[in-house]
């Protein structure tokens, strides 16, 4: 059962082309979540093995935006965004302990969509290579707050 839901904004070009979450090689998502799970070398695993390990740990992935128009992969280029039905999803996850937002855009939209939710909401620094101003070590420190919500 999902105890932690991690939400991005909208998959970037590399992820859409590969039909896989966080497919851009410079995106640090798989490194960060692997560290949170205590799994050394997690990012090097086959994609299906990573997704299965997330499910086994009670971690779900989704996005706050269902559909949008965007040239490139930057959140600032998102136009005509249609939100995902987050409140409906959260209501169907009885074991959910927290919803984490991967980046500022996901947090801004997700917090609006989940206004009034009793589930804990956690803002994280983006794992995207576009958010390079924050060093990896600081991102990891902040992402480690998710450890308490693992199944």
JOSULMO-V947608 format. One record per residue. N is the residue number from 1. RES is the residue in one small letter. PHI is phi in whole degrees, 0 to 359 (999 if undefined). PSI is psi in whole degrees, 0 to 359 (* if undefined). NEAR is the number of other ideal C-beta (glycine too) atoms within 12 Angstrom. Layout:
N,RES,PHI,PSI,NEAR  N,RES,PHI,PSI,NEAR
This chain:
1,x,999,147,18  2,x,283,118,30  3,x,255,340,28  4,x,223,127,40  5,x,246,122,40  6,x,254,123,44  7,x,246,128,45  8,x,265,184,40  9,x,275,295,39  10,x,200,135,38  11,x,302,143,35  12,x,280,179,38  13,x,304,315,18  14,x,297,320,21  15,x,291,319,26  16,x,296,317,20  17,x,296,320,12  18,x,274,347,16  19,x,54,46,12  20,x,216,144,22  21,x,293,140,31  22,x,51,54,38  23,x,276,341,24  24,x,297,128,27  25,x,299,337,17  26,x,270,353,20  27,x,287,133,33  28,x,266,9,34  29,x,308,307,45  30,x,295,329,37  31,x,291,315,28  32,x,295,311,38  33,x,291,327,39  34,x,297,319,29  35,x,295,319,26  36,x,300,323,36  37,x,278,352,31  38,x,74,29,15  39,x,251,102,24  40,x,294,136,11  41,x,72,16,16  42,x,302,317,28  43,x,297,337,26  44,x,276,350,14  45,x,292,159,20  46,x,301,147,14  47,x,306,312,22  48,x,298,324,12  49,x,292,322,18  50,x,296,314,29  51,x,296,318,22  52,x,297,320,15  53,x,294,322,26  54,x,299,312,34  55,x,300,318,20  56,x,296,330,18  57,x,273,359,28  58,x,81,23,26  59,x,255,126,43  60,x,251,153,34  61,x,236,141,34  62,x,196,186,35  63,x,232,154,37  64,x,280,340,42  65,x,252,127,33  66,x,279,313,22  67,x,214,153,18  68,x,193,170,25  69,x,254,140,13  70,x,197,132,22  71,x,263,122,12  72,x,84,197,17  73,x,243,359,29  74,x,283,138,21  75,x,299,329,31  76,x,294,343,17  77,x,267,1,19  78,x,290,130,30  79,x,228,153,16  80,x,52,48,13  81,x,285,134,24  82,x,250,123,17  83,x,289,152,29  84,x,282,153,30  85,x,282,69,19  86,x,295,318,33  87,x,299,320,23  88,x,296,316,15  89,x,297,311,26  90,x,301,322,32  91,x,295,336,15  92,x,266,8,16  93,x,242,84,25  94,x,295,336,12  95,x,269,2,19  96,x,296,127,32  97,x,252,334,27  98,x,201,152,35  99,x,242,125,40  100,x,249,139,46  101,x,253,120,39  102,x,275,87,45  103,x,107,164,41  104,x,293,321,24  105,x,294,315,35  106,x,299,319,43  107,x,294,315,27  108,x,299,311,23  109,x,287,314,31  110,x,297,319,40  111,x,296,324,26  112,x,294,317,21  113,x,290,334,30  114,x,253,19,33  115,x,305,131,15  116,x,89,354,13  117,x,292,146,22  118,x,270,350,14  119,x,290,143,29  120,x,295,134,22  121,x,248,130,32  122,x,234,123,30  123,x,270,131,26  124,x,241,152,38  125,x,292,144,32  126,x,298,140,37  127,x,278,356,40  128,x,293,147,35  129,x,295,342,23  130,x,290,341,24  131,x,257,61,29  132,x,272,352,16  133,x,295,331,13  134,x,265,127,23  135,x,297,151,13  136,x,306,318,23  137,x,301,322,15  138,x,288,319,17  139,x,302,313,31  140,x,299,317,24  141,x,303,316,18  142,x,288,321,27  143,x,294,331,36  144,x,297,345,24  145,x,297,343,22  146,x,285,343,37  147,x,305,325,25  148,x,291,346,15  149,x,259,0,29  150,x,289,147,28  151,x,296,*,22
